[in-house]
Amino acid sequence: MMIGATDMKAARKELKKKERAKSWQYIKKHKSLYLMILIPVIFVVIWNYWPMYGVIIAFKDYSPAFGIFASPWVGFKHFIRFFQSYFFVNVIWNTVRISLYSLLISIPLPIILALMFNEIGNKKLKSVIQTISYIPNFISVVIIVGMINFFFGSQNGVVNNIVEMFGGDTIDFLGSAKMFPHMYVWSGVWQGVGWSTLIYTAAMSGIPQDQYEAAYLEGASRFQCIKNITIPAIMPTIVISSILATGGIMAVGFDKTFLMQNASNLASSEVLSTYTYKLGLVNGEYSFSAAVGLFSNVINFIFLWVVNHFARRVGETSLW
């Protein structure tokens, strides 16, 4: 029995050695590909993971004079201060409201648009429409906000000039707290919906055409083909995209929000990203802003985990 157990261990060690040797042979054979991957991996590690040690300042009274490690520990002092602050409820509500509003529009709209593109028979017309739809994605946020000011400005905006031309009163689109979420979300949809549509269009291109031909021979309508063939085929893509989008529910974009923000719409435009910026860089409260940022990331991770767990329980598609 002892001899048999020893032989088994020796056999396992020999098998592991052979597997390692085979792995090294594979790496040597494809070393050029691994070298190509190495540069982006190093980039991600240096710029995304290495700075994460700085998150400990959220639990300290950080001072540039003492540095990160020499600054005194204060535990959850900054988190408690944030939870008890006057702006806590308003900032969280603004962030969640804009995020949910954006998700409700930006998740189904690209799917609908992709389904419409897929039904266009003329390839040249389809290509032209798709190109027009995703061109706004390449426009910078600063230009987008400039265009919003140009069209919706209260004094010389194009829309208000048209309203006045027909005898109406000007509307303060940019200074209204009620209008801010609509202006933010729909301008973002206009900018990004075409690019998001490409993902679903690419997924649809992989559906075998013989499925549609067989369905048409059986007398199925176009709507029935979309319902029973197209949508089930792209459902994994829809689920993954939705999970990733939900994981950023507390991460409303800083650039656009800050550029559109003014004293009149501050009641609905102050979100976590702008609040953190004003505290951290403007007021110099680095530890407090780090605590707010860490809180936001933790909530995002929890949402991501919950939605991913739900997707795995309901269907067969999930991130992990």
Beta strands, then each sheet from edge to edge (+ up, - down):
end
